[in-house]
Amino acid sequence: MSNLHRELRKFEKLEDGTYIASTEWSPLKLSVDNAKARFKNSGSWFELSLESYGRAGNFRTAGPASVSSSGERINLSRKGMTEWYVNHGENLEHGLVLNEKPSGR
Protein backbone atom coordinates (compact mmCIF):
# COMPACT_ATOMS: atom_id res chain seq x y z
CA MET A 1 0.00 0.00 0.00
CA SER A 2 2.84 2.45 0.76
CA ASN A 3 4.09 2.11 -2.85
CA LEU A 4 0.63 3.13 -4.08
CA HIS A 5 0.66 6.19 -1.80
CA ARG A 6 4.12 7.21 -3.09
CA GLU A 7 2.96 6.73 -6.66
CA LEU A 8 -0.07 8.99 -6.07
CA ARG A 9 2.18 11.77 -4.70
CA LYS A 10 4.58 11.82 -7.67
CA PHE A 11 5.18 14.96 -9.70
CA GLU A 12 4.06 14.44 -13.30
CA LYS A 13 5.73 16.34 -16.15
CA LEU A 14 3.23 17.82 -18.60
CA GLU A 15 3.86 18.45 -22.31
CA ASP A 16 4.48 22.18 -21.71
CA GLY A 17 7.31 21.38 -19.25
CA THR A 18 5.25 22.17 -16.15
CA TYR A 19 5.23 19.64 -13.31
CA ILE A 20 2.06 18.97 -11.34
CA ALA A 21 1.21 17.00 -8.19
CA SER A 22 -1.89 16.57 -6.05
CA THR A 23 -2.24 15.86 -2.37
CA GLU A 24 -4.04 12.60 -1.65
CA TRP A 25 -6.53 13.68 1.00
CA SER A 26 -7.30 17.29 0.13
CA PRO A 27 -8.12 19.32 -2.98
CA LEU A 28 -4.66 21.02 -2.90
CA LYS A 29 -2.67 20.85 -6.14
CA LEU A 30 0.84 22.16 -6.88
CA SER A 31 2.01 23.19 -10.33
CA VAL A 32 5.69 24.11 -10.83
CA ASP A 33 7.66 25.54 -13.76
CA ASN A 34 11.09 27.20 -14.01
CA ALA A 35 9.77 30.54 -12.66
CA LYS A 36 7.05 29.87 -10.09
CA ALA A 37 4.99 27.47 -8.00
CA ARG A 38 1.19 27.70 -8.18
CA PHE A 39 -1.07 26.26 -5.54
CA LYS A 40 -4.73 25.51 -6.16
CA ASN A 41 -7.16 24.70 -3.40
CA SER A 42 -10.69 24.18 -4.72
CA GLY A 43 -11.35 27.30 -6.83
CA SER A 44 -8.60 29.51 -5.35
CA TRP A 45 -5.08 29.91 -6.70
CA PHE A 46 -1.98 31.56 -5.29
CA GLU A 47 1.59 31.46 -6.49
CA LEU A 48 5.12 31.88 -5.18
CA SER A 49 8.08 33.05 -7.21
CA LEU A 50 11.59 33.59 -5.92
CA GLU A 51 12.93 36.84 -7.33
CA SER A 52 16.01 37.41 -5.18
CA TYR A 53 17.78 36.17 -2.06
CA GLY A 54 20.54 37.32 0.26
CA ARG A 55 20.91 39.95 2.94
CA ALA A 56 19.89 43.60 3.08
CA GLY A 57 21.98 45.62 0.64
CA ASN A 58 23.35 42.52 -1.09
CA PHE A 59 20.54 40.63 -2.83
CA ARG A 60 21.17 38.26 -5.75
CA THR A 61 18.66 37.83 -8.54
CA ALA A 62 17.35 34.27 -8.46
CA GLY A 63 16.74 33.89 -12.21
CA PRO A 64 14.98 30.97 -13.89
CA ALA A 65 15.41 27.50 -12.43
CA SER A 66 16.35 24.16 -13.87
CA VAL A 67 13.50 21.87 -12.75
CA SER A 68 13.86 18.18 -11.97
CA SER A 69 11.71 15.73 -10.06
CA SER A 70 12.18 12.40 -8.42
CA GLY A 71 9.05 10.77 -7.09
CA GLU A 72 7.28 13.05 -4.65
CA ARG A 73 10.12 15.65 -4.59
CA ILE A 74 10.76 18.45 -7.06
CA ASN A 75 13.89 20.63 -7.21
CA LEU A 76 14.27 24.09 -8.73
CA SER A 77 18.03 24.56 -9.09
CA ARG A 78 19.42 28.04 -9.56
CA LYS A 79 22.93 29.46 -9.42
CA GLY A 80 23.96 29.24 -5.78
CA MET A 81 20.82 27.58 -4.41
CA THR A 82 18.14 24.92 -4.71
CA GLU A 83 14.47 25.45 -3.88
CA TRP A 84 12.45 22.27 -3.29
CA TYR A 85 9.00 20.90 -2.56
CA VAL A 86 8.01 17.49 -1.17
CA ASN A 87 4.49 16.14 -1.55
CA HIS A 88 3.72 14.20 1.65
CA GLY A 89 0.18 13.39 0.52
CA GLU A 90 -1.60 15.24 3.31
CA ASN A 91 0.57 18.38 2.96
CA LEU A 92 3.36 20.00 0.96
CA GLU A 93 6.77 20.89 2.39
CA HIS A 94 8.91 23.71 0.95
CA GLY A 95 12.54 24.60 1.55
CA LEU A 96 15.64 26.37 0.26
CA VAL A 97 19.24 25.21 0.35
CA LEU A 98 21.90 27.89 -0.13
CA ASN A 99 25.25 26.65 -1.44
CA GLU A 100 27.12 29.32 0.54
CA LYS A 101 26.51 31.83 3.30
CA PRO A 102 25.16 35.12 1.86
CA SER A 103 27.51 38.12 1.97
CA GLY A 104 26.85 41.01 4.32
CA ARG A 105 25.36 41.32 7.76
FENGI-V270383 format. One record per pair of residues at least 4 apart in sequence whose C-alpha atoms are under 8 Angstrom apart, sorted by sequence separation. I is the first residue (numbers start at 1). J is the second residue. If there is no record, write none. Layout:
# FENGI-V270383
i: [I | I]
j: [J | J]
This chain:
# FENGI-V270383
i: [1 | 2 | 3 | 4 | 5 | 6 | 13 | 14 | 23 | 32 | 33 | 40 | 41 | 54 | 55 | 69 | 70 | 77 | 78 | 87 | 88 | 13 | 14 | 22 | 23 | 32 | 40 | 54 | 69 | 77 | 78 | 87 | 88 | 13 | 14 | 22 | 23 | 31 | 32 | 39 | 40 | 53 | 54 | 68 | 69 | 76 | 77 | 86 | 87 | 12 | 13 | 22 | 30 | 31 | 38 | 39 | 52 | 53 | 67 | 68 | 75 | 76 | 85 | 86 | 11 | 12 | 21 | 22 | 30 | 31 | 38 | 39 | 52 | 53 | 67 | 68 | 75 | 76 | 85 | 86 | 11 | 12 | 20 | 21 | 30 | 38 | 52 | 53 | 66 | 67 | 75 | 85 | 11 | 20 | 21 | 29 | 30 | 37 | 38 | 51 | 52 | 66 | 67 | 74 | 75 | 84 | 85 | 10 | 20 | 28 | 29 | 36 | 37 | 51 | 52 | 65 | 66 | 73 | 74 | 83 | 84 | 9 | 19 | 20 | 28 | 29 | 36 | 37 | 50 | 51 | 65 | 66 | 73 | 74 | 83 | 84 | 9 | 18 | 19 | 27 | 28 | 36 | 65 | 73 | 83 | 8 | 9 | 18 | 19 | 27 | 28 | 35 | 36 | 64 | 72 | 73 | 82 | 83 | 9 | 18 | 27 | 35 | 63 | 72 | 81 | 82 | 8 | 17 | 62 | 72 | 81 | 82 | 62 | 81 | 80 | 81 | 5 | 80 | 80 | 35 | 35 | 34 | 35 | 34 | 34 | 34 | 33 | 34 | 58 | 58 | 55 | 57 | 54 | 55 | 56 | 54 | 55 | 56 | 55 | 11 | 11 | 10 | 11 | 10 | 11 | 9 | 10 | 11 | 9 | 10 | 11 | 7 | 23 | 25 | 26 | 6 | 7 | 22 | 23 | 24 | 25 | 6 | 21 | 23 | 24 | 22 | 23 | 23 | 23 | 10 | 9 | 9 | 9 | 8 | 5]
j: [5 | 6 | 7 | 8 | 9 | 10 | 17 | 18 | 27 | 36 | 37 | 44 | 45 | 58 | 59 | 73 | 74 | 81 | 82 | 91 | 92 | 18 | 19 | 27 | 28 | 37 | 45 | 59 | 74 | 82 | 83 | 92 | 93 | 19 | 20 | 28 | 29 | 37 | 38 | 45 | 46 | 59 | 60 | 74 | 75 | 82 | 83 | 92 | 93 | 19 | 20 | 29 | 37 | 38 | 45 | 46 | 59 | 60 | 74 | 75 | 82 | 83 | 92 | 93 | 19 | 20 | 29 | 30 | 38 | 39 | 46 | 47 | 60 | 61 | 75 | 76 | 83 | 84 | 93 | 94 | 20 | 21 | 29 | 30 | 39 | 47 | 61 | 62 | 75 | 76 | 84 | 94 | 21 | 30 | 31 | 39 | 40 | 47 | 48 | 61 | 62 | 76 | 77 | 84 | 85 | 94 | 95 | 21 | 31 | 39 | 40 | 47 | 48 | 62 | 63 | 76 | 77 | 84 | 85 | 94 | 95 | 21 | 31 | 32 | 40 | 41 | 48 | 49 | 62 | 63 | 77 | 78 | 85 | 86 | 95 | 96 | 22 | 31 | 32 | 40 | 41 | 49 | 78 | 86 | 96 | 22 | 23 | 32 | 33 | 41 | 42 | 49 | 50 | 78 | 86 | 87 | 96 | 97 | 24 | 33 | 42 | 50 | 78 | 87 | 96 | 97 | 24 | 33 | 78 | 88 | 97 | 98 | 79 | 98 | 98 | 99 | 24 | 99 | 100 | 63 | 64 | 64 | 65 | 65 | 66 | 67 | 67 | 76 | 103 | 104 | 102 | 104 | 102 | 103 | 104 | 103 | 104 | 105 | 105 | 69 | 70 | 70 | 71 | 71 | 72 | 71 | 72 | 73 | 72 | 73 | 74 | 71 | 87 | 89 | 90 | 71 | 72 | 87 | 88 | 89 | 90 | 72 | 87 | 89 | 90 | 89 | 90 | 91 | 92 | 87 | 87 | 88 | 89 | 89 | 89]
